[in-house]
Amino acid sequence: MVQHLNALKIRIREYFPPLENQYDWIRDPFNVDATNTNLTTFEKEQLIEVSCDPSMKNKFLNSDTTLLDFWICVGKEQKELSSTAVKFLVKFSTTFLCE
């Protein structure tokens, strides 16, 4: 029985990987290794472009800019990356509204 439960635990991790590292690039695109993300190759290239852009870093560090606002602003130049980030962030705002 113990073997069965251990095997089940391993299989569940295959289907549901931990989220803590998978979306670090959304929280801080300037302090993440693009190769350790779940992004497509094209989105990884866009993430590298964003992380190397000093004007984007200034917007990110601006205390008046929320994380969602920042990613919407990124969408003007990096549509695919922005879309992925916004889709992830919007899930949490709608969950909050339901509670």
N, CA and C of each residue as an Amber inpcrd file, in Angstrom:
protein
   297
   0.8240000  -1.1910000   0.0000000   0.0000000   0.0000000   0.0000000
   0.8750000   1.2640000   0.0000000   1.9560000   1.2350000   0.7530000
   2.8650000   2.3770000   0.8130000   3.4820000   2.6350000  -0.5580000
   3.8460000   1.5610000  -1.2480000   4.4140000   1.7140000  -2.5900000
   3.4040000   2.3490000  -3.5380000   2.1740000   1.9270000  -3.4130000
   1.1190000   2.4800000  -4.2710000   0.9590000   3.9810000  -4.0210000
   0.9440000   4.3770000  -2.7560000   0.7900000   5.7960000  -2.4250000
   1.9930000   6.6100000  -2.8990000   3.1860000   6.0660000  -2.7710000
   4.3790000   6.7690000  -3.2610000   4.3480000   6.9170000  -4.7730000
   3.9140000   5.8600000  -5.4660000   3.8000000   5.9360000  -6.9250000
   2.7500000   6.9620000  -7.3300000   1.6610000   6.9970000  -6.5940000
   0.6010000   7.9740000  -6.8640000   1.1110000   9.3970000  -6.6540000
   1.8740000   9.5950000  -5.6200000   2.4610000  10.9110000  -5.3290000
   3.3550000  11.3750000  -6.4830000   4.1590000  10.4760000  -7.0030000
   5.0480000  10.8060000  -8.1250000   4.2420000  11.1380000  -9.3720000
   3.2130000  10.3620000  -9.6490000   2.3860000  10.5900000 -10.8450000
   1.6410000  11.9190000 -10.7490000   1.1750000  12.2580000  -9.5630000
   0.4680000  13.5320000  -9.3880000   1.4140000  14.6900000  -9.6590000
   2.6500000  14.5910000  -9.2060000   3.6300000  15.6570000  -9.4640000
   3.9170000  15.8140000 -10.9510000   3.8190000  14.7250000 -11.7070000
   4.0180000  14.8070000 -13.1570000   2.9100000  15.6280000 -13.8090000
   1.6980000  15.4530000 -13.3210000   0.5590000  16.1670000 -13.8960000
   0.4320000  17.5930000 -13.3690000   0.8180000  17.8020000 -12.1260000
   0.6800000  19.1120000 -11.4940000   2.0150000  19.5500000 -10.9090000
   2.8890000  20.1190000 -11.7380000   4.1910000  20.5650000 -11.2240000
   4.0120000  21.7430000 -10.2660000   4.9590000  21.9350000  -9.3630000
   4.8580000  23.0510000  -8.4150000   4.8140000  24.3920000  -9.1460000
   3.9730000  25.2890000  -8.6610000   3.7960000  26.5850000  -9.3120000
   4.8060000  27.6330000  -8.8620000   5.4270000  27.4500000  -7.7210000
   6.2390000  28.5160000  -7.1550000   7.3380000  29.0200000  -8.0790000
   7.9940000  28.1650000  -8.8350000   9.0730000  28.6220000  -9.7100000
   8.6170000  28.8320000 -11.1450000   7.5340000  28.2170000 -11.4990000
   7.0810000  28.2220000 -12.8810000   6.6940000  29.6180000 -13.3740000
   6.2140000  30.4540000 -12.4830000   5.7390000  31.7740000 -12.8840000
   6.5290000  32.9190000 -12.2460000   7.7520000  32.6560000 -11.8340000
   8.6030000  33.7140000 -11.2710000   8.8290000  34.8420000 -12.2680000
   8.8490000  34.5220000 -13.5490000   9.0900000  35.5300000 -14.5780000
   7.9910000  36.5880000 -14.5900000   6.8000000  36.2660000 -14.1330000
   5.7170000  37.2550000 -14.0880000   5.9520000  38.2140000 -12.9300000
   6.3510000  37.6800000 -11.7890000   6.5710000  38.5200000 -10.6060000
   7.7640000  39.4440000 -10.7510000   8.8180000  38.9570000 -11.4060000
  10.0230000  39.7740000 -11.5940000  10.7430000  39.3550000 -12.8730000
  10.3900000  39.9600000 -13.9960000  11.0030000  39.5760000 -15.2700000
  12.4700000  39.9770000 -15.3930000  12.9750000  40.7560000 -14.4440000
  14.3510000  41.2380000 -14.5180000  15.3070000  40.4120000 -13.6630000
  14.7750000  39.4490000 -12.9580000  15.6050000  38.6370000 -12.0720000
  15.2380000  37.1580000 -12.2200000  15.2230000  36.6860000 -13.4610000
  14.8440000  35.2980000 -13.7210000  15.6320000  34.7750000 -14.9200000
  15.9020000  33.4930000 -14.8950000  16.5780000  32.8390000 -16.0160000
  15.5030000  32.3510000 -16.9860000  15.4790000  32.8960000 -18.1760000
  14.4340000  32.5740000 -19.1570000  14.4230000  31.0970000 -19.5260000
  15.5500000  30.4290000 -19.4010000  15.5850000  29.0070000 -19.7640000
  14.8490000  28.1340000 -18.7520000  14.6140000  28.6470000 -17.5460000
  13.9290000  27.8800000 -16.5040000  12.4520000  28.2440000 -16.4020000
  11.8490000  28.5870000 -17.5070000  10.4310000  28.9440000 -17.5130000
   9.6540000  27.9570000 -18.3720000   8.3460000  28.0490000 -18.2940000
   7.4840000  27.1810000 -19.0950000   7.0170000  27.8880000 -20.3650000
   7.8050000  28.8260000 -20.8530000   7.4340000  29.6240000 -22.0180000
   7.8790000  28.9660000 -23.3200000   7.2440000  29.3780000 -24.4090000
   7.6950000  28.9410000 -25.7280000   9.0200000  29.6370000 -26.0410000
   9.7010000  29.1690000 -27.0470000  10.9790000  29.7760000 -27.4350000
  10.7900000  31.2420000 -27.8060000   9.7300000  31.5440000 -28.5350000
   9.4600000  32.9240000 -28.9320000   9.1850000  33.8000000 -27.7100000
   8.4150000  33.2860000 -26.7390000   8.1350000  34.0500000 -25.5200000
   9.3980000  34.2320000 -24.6850000  10.2710000  33.2380000 -24.6740000
  11.5470000  33.3750000 -23.9560000  12.3860000  34.4930000 -24.5660000
  12.3840000  34.5760000 -25.8840000  13.1070000  35.6620000 -26.5540000
  12.5130000  37.0120000 -26.1740000  11.2000000  37.0840000 -26.1100000
  10.5480000  38.3330000 -25.7120000  10.8770000  38.6790000 -24.2610000
  10.9190000  37.6770000 -23.3870000  11.2740000  37.9130000 -21.9890000
  12.6900000  38.4660000 -21.8780000  13.6010000  37.9420000 -22.6580000
  14.9810000  38.4410000 -22.6530000  15.0170000  39.8900000 -23.1280000
  14.2410000  40.2100000 -24.1600000  14.1810000  41.5940000 -24.6490000
  13.6340000  42.5290000 -23.5760000  12.5820000  42.1090000 -22.8880000
  12.0020000  42.9380000 -21.8200000  13.0170000  43.1240000 -20.7010000
  13.6750000  42.0430000 -20.2870000  14.6040000  42.1290000 -19.1570000
  15.8420000  42.9660000 -19.4670000  16.1350000  43.1790000 -20.7450000
  17.2950000  43.9940000 -21.1370000  16.9210000  45.4390000 -21.4520000
  15.6590000  45.7730000 -21.3520000  15.1800000  47.1120000 -21.7050000
  15.1250000  47.9980000 -20.4520000  15.9990000  49.0210000 -20.3590000
  16.0190000  49.8730000 -19.1620000  14.7190000  50.6510000 -18.9470000
  14.0370000  51.0230000 -20.0140000  12.7790000  51.7590000 -19.8370000
  11.7070000  50.8540000 -19.2300000  11.7110000  49.5800000 -19.5960000
  10.7680000  48.6290000 -18.9930000  11.0860000  48.4300000 -17.5140000
  12.3670000  48.3870000 -17.1950000  12.7530000  48.2140000 -15.7930000
  12.3020000  49.4140000 -14.9650000  12.4090000  50.6160000 -15.5230000
  11.9320000  51.8050000 -14.8170000  10.4340000  51.7360000 -14.5770000
   9.6860000  51.2900000 -15.5830000   8.2360000  51.1460000 -15.4110000
   7.9220000  50.1070000 -14.3470000   8.6750000  49.0150000 -14.3480000
   8.4590000  47.9430000 -13.3810000   8.7310000  48.4220000 -11.9560000
   9.7790000  49.2200000 -11.7960000  10.1630000  49.6950000 -10.4660000
   9.3360000  50.8860000  -9.9940000   8.5780000  51.4930000 -10.8830000
   7.7270000  52.6250000 -10.5310000   6.6720000  52.1670000  -9.5290000
   6.6140000  52.8230000  -8.3890000   5.7040000  52.3930000  -7.3230000
   4.2310000  52.5750000  -7.6880000   3.9380000  53.4110000  -8.6830000
   2.5510000  53.6240000  -9.0890000   2.0460000  52.5520000 -10.0510000
   2.9380000  51.7330000 -10.5750000   2.5670000  50.7320000 -11.5680000
   2.3120000  49.3860000 -10.8970000   1.1080000  48.8460000 -11.0960000
   0.8230000  47.5080000 -10.5800000   1.4210000  46.4720000 -11.5240000
   1.4890000  45.2540000 -11.0700000   2.0320000  44.1790000 -11.8930000
   1.1960000  43.9860000 -13.1560000  -0.1120000  44.0430000 -13.0160000
  -0.9890000  43.9020000 -14.1780000  -0.7910000  45.0590000 -15.1520000
  -0.6910000  46.2780000 -14.6330000  -0.4510000  47.4450000 -15.4990000
   0.8700000  47.3160000 -16.2550000   1.8840000  46.8180000 -15.5610000
   3.1860000  46.6420000 -16.2090000   3.0710000  45.6870000 -17.3850000
   2.4210000  44.5430000 -17.1750000   2.3310000  43.5510000 -18.2540000
   1.4420000  44.0220000 -19.3920000   0.4470000  44.8230000 -19.0950000
  -0.3660000  45.4120000 -20.1640000   0.4960000  46.3590000 -20.9920000
   1.3400000  47.1280000 -20.3290000   2.2560000  48.0430000 -21.0210000
   3.2530000  47.2660000 -21.8870000   3.7260000  46.1430000 -21.3940000
   4.6480000  45.3000000 -22.1650000   3.9750000  44.8350000 -23.4570000
   2.6690000  44.6770000 -23.4280000   1.9240000  44.1880000 -24.5850000
   2.0230000  45.0600000 -25.8150000   2.4130000  46.3030000 -25.6450000
   2.5680000  47.1870000 -26.8030000   3.7000000  46.7160000 -27.7090000
   4.7060000  46.0740000 -27.1090000   5.8590000  45.6180000 -27.8870000
   5.9930000  44.0980000 -27.9260000   5.6040000  43.4300000 -26.8750000
   5.7750000  41.9750000 -26.7590000   4.4110000  41.3330000 -26.4890000
   3.5910000  41.2440000 -27.5070000   2.1910000  40.8290000 -27.3490000
   2.0240000  39.4230000 -26.7670000   2.7680000  38.4620000 -27.2640000
   2.5810000  37.0800000 -26.8220000   2.9570000  36.9040000 -25.3540000
   4.0880000  37.4560000 -24.9610000   4.5380000  37.3520000 -23.5770000
   3.5630000  38.0580000 -22.6480000   3.1460000  39.2460000 -23.0290000
   2.1940000  40.0100000 -22.2380000   0.8800000  39.2540000 -22.0800000
   0.4050000  38.6760000 -23.1530000  -0.8530000  37.9330000 -23.1210000
  -0.7810000  36.7620000 -22.1400000   0.3230000  36.0460000 -22.1430000
   0.5030000  34.9190000 -21.2270000   0.4950000  35.3920000 -19.7770000
   1.1940000  36.4810000 -19.4950000   1.2530000  37.0130000 -18.1310000
  -0.1050000  37.5350000 -17.6800000  -0.7760000  38.2760000 -18.5380000
  -2.0760000  38.8570000 -18.1770000  -3.1030000  37.7520000 -17.9380000
  -3.1080000  36.7240000 -18.7660000  -4.0430000  35.6050000 -18.5610000
  -3.8320000  34.9640000 -17.1960000  -2.5800000  34.8340000 -16.7820000
  -2.2910000  34.2540000 -15.4730000  -2.7420000  35.1850000 -14.3490000
  -2.4550000  36.4680000 -14.4770000  -2.7980000  37.4240000 -13.4240000
  -4.3010000  37.6410000 -13.2990000  -5.0150000  37.6200000 -14.3950000
  -6.4600000  37.8650000 -14.3650000  -7.1840000  36.7500000 -13.6170000
  -6.6590000  35.5510000 -13.6240000  -7.2790000  34.4470000 -12.8780000
  -7.4340000  34.8080000 -11.4100000  -6.4340000  35.4670000 -10.8530000
  -6.4680000  35.7820000  -9.4370000  -7.4150000  36.9260000  -9.1230000
  -7.5310000  37.8890000 -10.0040000  -8.4620000  38.9860000  -9.7380000
  -9.8970000  38.4930000  -9.8230000 -10.2040000  37.5770000 -10.7320000
 -11.5670000  37.0630000 -10.8250000 -11.8760000  36.1470000  -9.6520000
 -10.8970000  35.4110000  -9.1610000 -11.1050000  34.5780000  -7.9800000
 -11.4100000  35.4570000  -6.7800000 -10.6900000  36.5630000  -6.6480000
 -10.9150000  37.4860000  -5.5440000 -12.3270000  38.0540000  -5.6040000
 -12.7980000  38.3900000  -6.7920000 -14.1340000  38.9490000  -6.9350000
 -15.2140000  37.9400000  -6.5730000 -14.9510000  36.6670000  -6.7670000
 -15.9370000  35.6320000  -6.4450000 -16.0590000  35.4060000  -4.9490000
 -14.9990000  35.6560000  -4.2140000 -15.0240000  35.4230000  -2.7670000
 -15.7210000  36.5590000  -2.1110000
